[in-house]
């Protein structure tokens, strides 16, 4: 069984933290211009974070300066990226689009009001702008 990671770098060392996610698992395919990285367990990661897999892939594509796609249960990144680099991108996504900026709790929802996305924390009620805003 794979070791689960705490959600959020600020909680990385807490052995009793209750919000956990599986680490990113990648598989590299192709060579030259056709090389790509598959995210094997993106659905499990997205479920743990409470976000759509396509949203995570969009963020990874922007931060890794490549095309990130999620279609029909398959998640791909253009180019070869190792699992640690992809996990670092997911951790950045968590810090910016999952954790409440006030209480650092990962229990947030996305709400759209007046055409703008906002994160709403289920724990403290704080509202903050989304990165896709």
C-alpha positions as a Markdown table, in Angstrom:
| # | Residue | x | y | z |
|---|---|---|---|---|
| 1 | Unk | 0.0 | 0.0 | 0.0 |
| 2 | Unk | 1.3 | 3.4 | -0.9 |
| 3 | Unk | 2.0 | 5.9 | 1.9 |
| 4 | Unk | -0.4 | 8.8 | 2.0 |
| 5 | Unk | 0.7 | 12.4 | 2.2 |
| 6 | Unk | -0.7 | 15.1 | 4.3 |
| 7 | Unk | -2.6 | 17.7 | 2.3 |
| 8 | Unk | -0.6 | 21.0 | 2.4 |
| 9 | Unk | 3.0 | 21.6 | 3.1 |
| 10 | Unk | 2.3 | 23.4 | 6.3 |
| 11 | Unk | 1.0 | 20.1 | 7.7 |
| 12 | Unk | 3.7 | 17.8 | 6.2 |
| 13 | Unk | 5.3 | 16.8 | 9.5 |
| 14 | Unk | 2.1 | 16.1 | 11.5 |
| 15 | Unk | 1.6 | 12.3 | 11.8 |
| 16 | Unk | -1.9 | 12.7 | 13.1 |
| 17 | Unk | -3.2 | 15.1 | 10.4 |
| 18 | Unk | -6.5 | 13.7 | 9.1 |
| 19 | Unk | -6.6 | 15.2 | 5.6 |
| 20 | Unk | -4.5 | 12.9 | 3.4 |
| 21 | Unk | -4.0 | 12.2 | -0.3 |
| 22 | Unk | -2.1 | 9.6 | -2.4 |
| 23 | Unk | 1.3 | 10.8 | -3.9 |
| 24 | Unk | 1.4 | 11.5 | -7.6 |
| 25 | Unk | 2.2 | 8.5 | -9.7 |
| 26 | Unk | 3.5 | 9.2 | -13.2 |
| 27 | Unk | 4.4 | 7.1 | -16.2 |
| 28 | Unk | 6.5 | 8.4 | -19.1 |
| 29 | Unk | 5.8 | 7.5 | -22.7 |
| 30 | Unk | 7.2 | 8.3 | -26.1 |
| 31 | Unk | 10.4 | 9.9 | -27.3 |
| 32 | Unk | 11.4 | 13.1 | -29.0 |
| 33 | Unk | 8.5 | 15.4 | -29.9 |
| 34 | Unk | 5.9 | 12.8 | -28.9 |
| 35 | Unk | 7.0 | 12.4 | -25.3 |
| 36 | Unk | 4.4 | 12.7 | -22.6 |
| 37 | Unk | 3.8 | 12.0 | -18.9 |
| 38 | Unk | 0.7 | 10.2 | -17.8 |
| 39 | Unk | -0.7 | 10.9 | -14.3 |
| 40 | Unk | -1.9 | 7.5 | -13.4 |
| 41 | Unk | -3.8 | 8.3 | -10.2 |
| 42 | Unk | -5.1 | 11.8 | -10.9 |
| 43 | Unk | -8.7 | 10.7 | -10.1 |
| 44 | Unk | -7.7 | 9.6 | -6.6 |
| 45 | Unk | -5.7 | 12.8 | -6.0 |
| 46 | Unk | -8.6 | 15.0 | -7.2 |
| 47 | Unk | -11.1 | 13.1 | -5.0 |
| 48 | Unk | -8.8 | 13.7 | -2.0 |
| 49 | Unk | -8.5 | 17.4 | -2.8 |
| 50 | Unk | -12.2 | 17.9 | -3.6 |
| 51 | Unk | -11.4 | 19.4 | -7.0 |
| 52 | Unk | -12.0 | 18.4 | -10.6 |
| 53 | Unk | -9.1 | 16.5 | -12.3 |
| 54 | Unk | -9.3 | 18.9 | -15.2 |
| 55 | Unk | -8.7 | 21.9 | -12.9 |
| 56 | Unk | -5.6 | 20.3 | -11.5 |
| 57 | Unk | -4.3 | 19.5 | -15.0 |
| 58 | Unk | -4.9 | 23.1 | -16.1 |
| 59 | Unk | -2.8 | 24.4 | -13.2 |
| 60 | Unk | -0.1 | 21.8 | -13.8 |
| 61 | Unk | 0.0 | 22.8 | -17.5 |
| 62 | Unk | 0.5 | 26.4 | -16.7 |
| 63 | Unk | 3.1 | 26.0 | -14.0 |
| 64 | Unk | 5.1 | 23.4 | -16.0 |
| 65 | Unk | 4.8 | 25.4 | -19.2 |
| 66 | Unk | 3.3 | 22.6 | -21.1 |
| 67 | Unk | -0.1 | 21.3 | -22.2 |
| 68 | Unk | -2.0 | 19.6 | -19.4 |
| 69 | Unk | -5.0 | 17.7 | -20.4 |
| 70 | Unk | -7.7 | 15.6 | -18.8 |
| 71 | Unk | -10.0 | 13.7 | -21.1 |
| 72 | Unk | -12.0 | 10.5 | -20.5 |
| 73 | Unk | -10.2 | 9.6 | -17.3 |
| 74 | Unk | -6.8 | 10.1 | -18.8 |
| 75 | Unk | -4.4 | 12.9 | -17.7 |
| 76 | Unk | -1.4 | 13.8 | -19.8 |
| 77 | Unk | 1.3 | 16.4 | -19.7 |
| 78 | Unk | 3.4 | 17.2 | -22.7 |
| 79 | Unk | 7.1 | 16.3 | -22.0 |
| 80 | Unk | 8.8 | 14.0 | -19.5 |
| 81 | Unk | 8.3 | 15.0 | -15.8 |
| 82 | Unk | 9.3 | 12.9 | -12.9 |
| 83 | Unk | 6.8 | 12.2 | -10.1 |
| 84 | Unk | 8.6 | 14.6 | -7.6 |
| 85 | Unk | 8.2 | 17.6 | -10.0 |
| 86 | Unk | 4.5 | 16.8 | -10.6 |
| 87 | Unk | 4.0 | 16.4 | -6.9 |
| 88 | Unk | 5.6 | 19.8 | -6.3 |
| 89 | Unk | 3.2 | 21.3 | -8.8 |
| 90 | Unk | 0.3 | 19.6 | -7.0 |
| 91 | Unk | 1.5 | 21.0 | -3.7 |
| 92 | Unk | 1.6 | 24.5 | -5.2 |
| 93 | Unk | -1.9 | 23.9 | -6.4 |
| 94 | Unk | -3.0 | 22.9 | -2.9 |
| 95 | Unk | -1.4 | 26.0 | -1.4 |
| 96 | Unk | -3.1 | 28.3 | -3.9 |
| 97 | Unk | -6.5 | 26.7 | -4.7 |
| 98 | Unk | -7.4 | 24.2 | -1.9 |
| 99 | Unk | -6.2 | 25.5 | 1.5 |
| 100 | Unk | -8.1 | 28.3 | 3.2 |
| 101 | Unk | -5.8 | 31.3 | 3.4 |
| 102 | Unk | -7.0 | 32.1 | 6.9 |
| 103 | Unk | -7.1 | 28.8 | 8.8 |
| 104 | Unk | -5.2 | 26.6 | 6.3 |
| 105 | Unk | -7.9 | 23.9 | 6.3 |
| 106 | Unk | -8.4 | 22.0 | 3.0 |
| 107 | Unk | -12.2 | 21.9 | 3.4 |
| 108 | Unk | -13.0 | 24.5 | 0.8 |
| 109 | Unk | -15.6 | 24.8 | -1.9 |
| 110 | Unk | -15.6 | 26.8 | -5.1 |
| 111 | Unk | -18.5 | 29.2 | -5.6 |
| 112 | Unk | -19.2 | 31.4 | -8.5 |
| 113 | Unk | -20.7 | 34.8 | -7.8 |
| 114 | Unk | -21.0 | 37.6 | -10.4 |
| 115 | Unk | -18.9 | 35.5 | -12.8 |
| 116 | Unk | -16.0 | 35.3 | -10.4 |
| 117 | Unk | -14.8 | 32.1 | -8.7 |
| 118 | Unk | -14.3 | 32.3 | -4.9 |
| 119 | Unk | -13.1 | 29.7 | -2.4 |
| 120 | Unk | -15.3 | 29.3 | 0.7 |
| 121 | Unk | -14.0 | 27.5 | 3.7 |
| 122 | Unk | -16.4 | 25.1 | 5.4 |
| 123 | Unk | -14.5 | 25.4 | 8.7 |
| 124 | Unk | -14.2 | 29.1 | 9.3 |
| 125 | Unk | -16.5 | 30.6 | 6.6 |
| 126 | Unk | -13.7 | 32.7 | 5.1 |
| 127 | Unk | -14.1 | 33.7 | 1.4 |
| 128 | Unk | -11.1 | 34.3 | -0.9 |
| 129 | Unk | -10.6 | 34.7 | -4.6 |
| 130 | Unk | -9.7 | 31.6 | -6.7 |
| 131 | Unk | -6.6 | 31.5 | -8.8 |
| 132 | Unk | -8.7 | 30.9 | -11.8 |
| 133 | Unk | -10.9 | 33.7 | -10.8 |
